[in-house]
Amino acid sequence: LQQRPVTQEKVYANGESFLFLGETYELKIHNSSAENTIKQEDNLIQLYTKKKDMTADGIKRQLEKWYRQQANTILTSRFFQLAEAYQFFPKSLTIKTYKARGGSCYRSGDIQLNWKLIMATDKVIDYVILHELCHLRHHNHSKAFWQLVADIYPTYKEHKLWLKQNGDRLTL
């Protein structure tokens, strides 16, 4: 912990950096006739708002709403692509909030993913999705479970380590 850089509290202002799909984007806030619209272009996350003095809480709410929308679209699509490719048959997928986990898998076949994964790289997202899908066959972290993960995703250890080292950065 002492070796890790101190994470600065977000102030939700122009020029602040945010992660999206493993890349760093700069926040730009624009006064506009549009009502609270966010566009991701080049290296920018652009918030267009009618409110001239939007509060930090208001900006955070708009960013979270946008991130959740992106997660619902991107994570859901990738989840079902991987499930089909590797012949997993989950009962359902829910995108939700977890403080300190990427997802969970229940014996019922219901899988949940953390929307904050949308801030990680695509390889880390794939690792978490495949990890949860593998729990459909091994509902534990046994040797057989990790062997299945390795058979499907041989580089999983690299992405698991990235998540361990950077998971605290997946936050607004």
Salt bridges, closest charged atoms under 4 A:
GLU26 OE2 - LYS28 NZ 3.06
GLU64 OE2 - ARG68 NE 2.92
ASP126 OD1 - ARG78 NE 2.71
ASP168 OD1 - ARG4 NH2 2.86
